[in-house]
């Protein structure tokens, strides 16, 4: 799936199937933030050369009521690593 504000970033359908949504996607973000039950999941370009920073493709962290990071940040390069962490 491609979000209209991020047409070059592919958001794997498996992520949406695990309850993450694009309601909190903002145009000023470097990559889309999907949310689910107090978790933020950032999905960056599959191609590391197109990423804004040196991070992994998927970054997950809890957020507070103001959408600010409120806990440990974990990163995953591959979808299977992310899904394993989510218990999928």
Number of C-alpha atoms within 10 A of each C-alpha: 10 13 13 9 14 18 10 14 20 15 20 12 11 13 18 15 9 13 11 18 16 14 10 13 17 13 11 8 11 15 22 25 22 21 23 17 9 13 19 24 25 21 21 26 20 17 9 14 9 11 16 11 10 8 13 18 20 21 18 23 18 19 19 12 8 7 13 11 16 14 12 9 12 14 16 16 15 12 14 12 14 20 14 9 12 11 8 11
